[in-house]
């Protein structure tokens, strides 16, 4: 065989070996890329599901806010069990049970909700954990919160007379000896919340103190729940207890002569 033929034959073998290895390379690349593609697709679907859940819970919270805005007129407290039930019914109990929320419909927690008697605002919060069952990866549950504010149905307040500078307004209670510049001062807002009767012994107020039975309603039969405040040291069997009622008046500062300023909000 001539030298020219040998060279030609050698080149043909090289080309054949290169093309023969191409299908194997493509198969290997495909095997590496496809799992990542499906993983990205699953993550995107979970992200869409989480966004849909947030919208559903938010709408349920709005529905609960409308109910709470009416109820606080008679009882100035937020009954969290009713808020949670309204959120579950509005969002769909079956929908939540089959969702990514840990615990399903029972995983919705609204214990961070409260009512401000100083300005008549209902604050509702729904907290829940979302689990992401992504194959191969272990991702801890993600905590989500939805919040809304609703004006309670407490009446109409005039905005004043045009052209007249408003006087400085302060806030006082019927039996208080100080005035407050901040209507959200913790001394004015009891922040009444409902807790389980079984857990009240373990709860502590903002000062680290325990809760004891109320002198007015503590001996009454409870319904499995008590009502407490963050700054108080008593638990109540009824949200309508007189010790939880606090009437706050907005008055001009010139009308509170003889009263001192609140050490917390009026320095």
N, C-alpha and C positions, 0 to 999 in steps of 0.2 A: 504494500500500500504506500502510496506516495506521501510525502510530507504535507502537501496541501490538503489531501483528503483526511489525514490524521487530525490536523488543526480544525478542519470543518466539523469533523465528528466530535471533537472535544468541546467545541462551542455549543453544539446541539445538545450534548449531555448536560452542560451547565444550565442552558435555558430550560430544559425539561425539568431539572431538579428545582429550579426557582419557581416555576409555575406549579409544580406538584406540591410545593409547600404553602402556596397561597390559601387554599381552602382550609387548611389546618389553622392558619393564623386568623382568618376571619371567624372561624368557629370559636376560637379561644377568646377573641375580643367580644364576640356576641355573648358568650357565657359570662363574661365579667360585667358587661354593661346592662344586660337585661334585668338582673336582680336589683341594681341600683335604680333603674327606671321604674320598676314596679314599687319599690320602696318610696320613691319620691311621689308616685301617684297615690299611694296609700296615705302618706302624710298630708297631701293636698286635700284628699277626701275628708280626713279627720279634721283639718282646719276649717273646712266648709261646715262640717257638722257642729263644731264648737261655736262658730259664729251664729249658726241657726239656733243653737241652744241659748246663747246669750240673748238673742232677740226674743225668744219665747219666754224666758224668765223675766226679762225686762217688761214685756207686755203684761205678764201675770202680776208683776209688782205694781204696775200702773193701775190695774184693776183692783188690787188689794188697797191701793192708796185712796181710791174713790170711796171704798167702803169705810176705811179708817177715818177719812175726813168727816164723814157723817157721824160715826160712832163716838168720836172723842167729845162731841158736844154734850153728850149725856154722861159719859165716863171718861175723864181726862187721862187715859192710859192706853197704851198699845198692847193688845192681847196677841202675842206673837203666834200662838197656835192658830188663831183665826187668819192671820196674815199668811202663814205657811199654807194653810188649807186652800185659801183663795188663789195663791200662786200656783199650786198644784192643779187645781181644777181648771184654771184659765190656760195654763200651758199644756194641760193634758196629762193625766196621771199615767196612762199607758205609754204615752210618748216618752215621758221622763223615765219610766221603769225600764224601757228598752234603749235608753240613750247611754252616752259615755259618762254620765254623772255617777259617781260612786254612791251606792245605796239607792239609786233610782230616785223616785219621787220623795222618799224619806230622807234623801241627802240634802234637801233644801233647808237651810237654817236661817231664820229671820230674827234671831235673838238680839241682833245689834240694832233693832228698830226702836225708836222712842219718839215721844211727843214733847214739844216745847210749849209750855203754857204761856211763856212770856210773849211770844209773837205768833202763837197759833200755827206753828209749822209741824207737820208730820214728817219724820225722817224714817224711811224704810230701807232696809238693807237685806239682800238675800245672798248668802254665802254658800258655796258648794265646791266640791272637788271633781275635777274631770280626769278620768284615767285614759291613758293612751296605750291600748294593747297592740303596740307595733311589734311584729315578729323580730326575733334576734336581739332587739334593744329593750332594756328595762328602764323605762322612764317613770319616775315617781309621779304621783297624782299632782295636778296643777290646780291651785286654789284660785277660784274666780269669785268676784263680787259684783253685784249690780245694786245701784243706789238711786233713789229718787227722793224728791222733796215735794210735798203737797200742802197747800194752804187749807187748814181746817175750816169748816163752816161755822165760824164764830161771829159773823156779822160784818158790817161795813164800817170802815174808819175813814173819816174825811181827811183830805189832804191839806186843809188850811185855807186861808184867804190870800188871794194874789196881791202882791205888793207889800205885804207885811212880813218882816223877817221873823221866822219862828224862834220861839224862846228855847233855851236849853232844856231838854227833856231828860228826866231821870226816872228811875223805877223803884217803887216801894211796895211793901206788903202791908197787910192790915195791922199786924203786930210787930213788924220789924222796927228796929231802932236805927237802921242805917239806910242810906239810899244807894242805888246802883246806877252806874252810867252804861253798863253793858246789859242789854236785856237777856243775853245768853249766859250771864253769870251763873256759875254752878249753884250758888245759894238761892237763886230764883227758880231754877229748873230742876225739879225733883228727878227727872229722867226715869219715870216709873217703868219697870219692865217685869214681865211675868217669868217665874222660874218654877221648876219642879219642886214639890214639897219634899221629895227625897234628897234633893241636893242642897237645900238651904243651909244645912249644918256645915257644909264644906265651903260655902261661899264666903267671901270677904269683901268689905266695902273698900272705897278708894284709900282709906287710911289704914287698911289691914285689919280692921276690927270685925268681929262676928256679928251676926244678925240675931236679934232676940224677938220674942213675940210682942206685938203691938199691945199697949195697955187698953186700947179702945176695941180692937176687933180680933186680938190674938186668940181669944178663947172660943171664937165662933168655929163652926165646922167648915173645914176647907174642902175644896173640890179637886184636890190633887195638885193644886198650884198655889203659890204665894206671890205677892207683889212686893218688890223692894226698890230702893233707890241706891245709886252709887255712893252718895254721900251720907245716907242715913244708917242707923244701926238697928232698925226694926223691920220685921216682915209682917205683912198684912194679908188677911184672908180675903179681903175685898178691895177692888181697885177704887171703890167709891168711899173708902174710909176717910173720915174727916181729917185725919193726920196727913193724908196724901194731897188733900186739897190745898192749894195755895193761890190766893187771889193776888194778882200783880196789877198795880196801877201805874200808868204812865202819867206823870204830872210835871209841871214846870218846876225847875229847881228852886225858884223863889218861894214855892209853897211848902218846902220841906225844912223850914228853919227849925233848929233844935235837933235835927237828925245828923249823925255823923256820916262820913263817906265810907263805903265798903273798902276794906283793906285789900281786897283782891282785884276789884275792877275799877275803882275810883281813885287811885293814887294820883 
